[in-house]
Amino acid sequence: TGRQFTSANIGSTVAMRNLSAHLRELGTISGYNKSFSKKDRSAFLRILEEIIQSIKRG
């Protein structure tokens, strides 16, 4: 998603993931999220690199 998940925002994300999985099981919705685009991948890698550098700095 290009967002960094924190304890403040992970709850709603997990809840939506679980709700979507349940609706797919019921057949209410079909399909999944669209594939990562190059822009999505770049955003993910940028956030990951920021997290790694933050951990290295202590």
ABEGO torsion letter per residue (X at the ends): XGBBBBAAAAAAAAAAAAAAAAAAAAGABBEBBBBBBAAAAAAAAAAAAAAAAAAAAX
